[in-house]
Amino acid sequence: MNIGDMAPDFELPGSDGKTHKLSDYRGKKVILYFYPKDNTPGCTTEACDFRDNFKTIGDLNTIILGISKDNLNSHNKFIEKFNLPFVLLSDEDKTVCSLYDVIKEKNMYGKKVMGIERSTFLIDENGLLIKEYRKVKVKGHVEAIIEELKK
């Protein structure tokens, strides 16, 4: 997948009880962000940064979709605990994670495990990939996305 390519379409269950397809959002930009796990420190900081900038992002004709392998029950607790105003999608079988090539080997306490590498994809109103961020460092990430959206 390269910049300028159509972003792979998908269908996943959302925390709002609906099924979401990327193609449902044509006409808006989409921040598609993949994160390792609900209620962990880095993922909480990232989600809260998106929450705190939700209006600014919305004013740029952009929606936010978060994806992890967590189930909907976990997502709903995460949303409730941190008052997240956007939908989280559940990819328990890692189909969409594989489509976007975010499953990577990671080192967890000296053990090699396969998990989601924190990644964000910006998709334009026509469904084209306009920017990707791999191996995301949380601090300053949302601000960098907003600057990119303003271009």
C-alpha positions as CSV (number, residue, x, y, z in Angstrom):
1,M,0.0,0.0,0.0
2,N,1.5,3.3,-1.1
3,I,0.6,6.9,-0.7
4,G,-2.0,7.8,-3.4
5,D,-3.4,4.2,-3.4
6,M,-7.0,3.4,-2.5
7,A,-7.0,2.6,1.2
8,P,-8.2,-1.1,1.7
9,D,-11.9,-1.1,2.4
10,F,-13.2,-3.2,5.4
11,E,-16.2,-3.9,7.5
12,L,-15.9,-4.1,11.3
13,P,-18.2,-4.0,14.3
14,G,-18.1,-0.7,16.2
15,S,-18.5,0.4,19.8
16,D,-21.8,2.1,18.8
17,G,-23.4,-1.2,17.9
18,K,-23.2,-0.6,14.2
19,T,-21.1,-2.2,11.4
20,H,-18.6,0.3,9.9
21,K,-17.1,0.2,6.4
22,L,-14.4,2.6,5.4
23,S,-16.3,3.4,2.2
24,D,-19.2,4.7,4.4
25,Y,-17.1,7.7,5.1
26,R,-16.5,9.0,1.5
27,G,-16.8,12.8,1.5
28,K,-14.9,13.1,4.8
29,K,-11.2,12.5,5.7
30,V,-10.6,9.6,8.0
31,I,-8.0,9.2,10.7
32,L,-7.7,5.4,11.0
33,Y,-5.5,4.7,14.0
34,F,-4.4,1.2,15.1
35,Y,-3.4,0.8,18.8
36,P,-2.3,-2.2,20.8
37,K,-4.7,-2.4,23.7
38,D,-7.5,-0.6,25.6
39,N,-6.7,0.9,29.0
40,T,-2.9,0.7,28.7
41,P,-0.9,3.9,29.3
42,G,0.2,4.8,25.8
43,C,-3.1,3.8,24.2
44,T,-5.0,5.9,26.8
45,T,-2.8,8.9,26.3
46,E,-3.3,8.6,22.5
47,A,-7.1,8.2,22.8
48,C,-7.4,11.1,25.2
49,D,-5.3,13.3,22.8
50,F,-7.7,12.5,20.0
51,R,-10.6,13.2,22.4
52,D,-9.2,16.6,23.5
53,N,-8.8,17.6,19.8
54,F,-12.1,16.0,18.6
55,K,-13.8,19.3,17.7
56,T,-10.7,20.7,15.9
57,I,-10.4,17.5,13.9
58,G,-14.2,17.5,13.2
59,D,-14.0,21.1,12.0
60,L,-11.4,19.8,9.4
61,N,-14.1,17.5,7.9
62,T,-12.4,14.5,9.5
63,I,-13.6,11.6,11.5
64,I,-11.6,9.4,13.9
65,L,-11.8,5.6,13.9
66,G,-9.7,3.6,16.4
67,I,-8.9,-0.1,15.8
68,S,-7.5,-2.8,18.1
69,K,-7.9,-6.5,18.7
70,D,-10.0,-5.8,21.8
71,N,-13.6,-6.9,21.9
72,L,-16.5,-4.5,21.9
73,N,-17.1,-4.9,25.7
74,S,-13.5,-3.8,26.3
75,H,-13.9,-0.9,23.9
76,N,-17.1,0.3,25.6
77,K,-15.5,0.3,29.1
78,F,-12.5,2.2,27.6
79,I,-14.9,4.8,26.0
80,E,-16.9,5.2,29.2
81,K,-13.9,5.5,31.5
82,F,-12.3,8.2,29.4
83,N,-15.4,9.8,27.8
84,L,-14.2,9.1,24.2
85,P,-16.4,10.8,21.6
86,F,-15.4,8.6,18.6
87,V,-16.0,5.0,17.5
88,L,-13.6,2.2,18.3
89,L,-13.7,-0.8,16.0
90,S,-13.0,-4.4,17.0
91,D,-10.7,-6.5,14.9
92,E,-10.5,-9.6,17.0
93,D,-9.4,-11.8,14.1
94,K,-6.8,-9.2,12.9
95,T,-8.2,-9.2,9.4
96,V,-8.0,-5.4,9.0
97,C,-4.7,-5.2,11.0
98,S,-3.3,-7.6,8.4
99,L,-4.7,-5.5,5.5
100,Y,-2.9,-2.5,6.8
101,D,0.2,-4.5,7.8
102,V,0.3,-3.4,11.4
103,I,0.9,-6.8,13.0
104,K,4.6,-6.8,13.9
105,E,7.0,-8.7,16.1
106,K,7.5,-6.9,19.3
107,N,9.6,-7.4,22.4
108,M,7.6,-7.8,25.6
109,Y,9.7,-8.3,28.7
110,G,12.3,-10.2,26.7
111,K,9.9,-12.4,24.8
112,K,9.1,-11.9,21.1
113,V,5.4,-11.6,20.5
114,M,3.2,-10.6,17.5
115,G,1.1,-7.5,18.2
116,I,-0.2,-4.3,16.8
117,E,2.4,-1.7,16.0
118,R,0.9,1.7,16.8
119,S,0.1,3.2,13.4
120,T,-2.1,5.9,11.9
121,F,-3.4,6.3,8.3
122,L,-4.9,9.5,6.9
123,I,-7.4,8.8,4.2
124,D,-8.9,11.6,2.0
125,E,-12.5,12.2,1.0
126,N,-12.2,9.9,-2.0
127,G,-10.7,7.0,0.0
128,L,-7.1,7.5,-1.0
129,L,-4.2,7.1,1.4
130,I,-2.6,10.5,1.9
131,K,-0.2,9.9,4.8
132,E,0.9,7.0,7.0
133,Y,2.6,7.1,10.4
134,R,4.3,3.9,11.5
135,K,5.9,3.1,14.9
136,V,4.0,6.1,16.3
137,K,5.3,7.9,19.4
138,V,2.3,9.2,21.2
139,K,3.6,12.6,22.4
140,G,2.9,15.2,19.7
141,H,1.3,12.7,17.3
142,V,-2.2,14.1,17.3
143,E,-0.8,17.7,16.8
144,A,1.2,16.4,13.8
145,I,-1.9,14.9,12.3
146,I,-3.8,18.2,12.7
147,E,-1.0,20.1,11.0
148,E,-1.1,17.6,8.1
149,L,-4.9,17.9,7.8
150,K,-4.6,21.7,7.6
151,K,-2.4,21.5,4.5
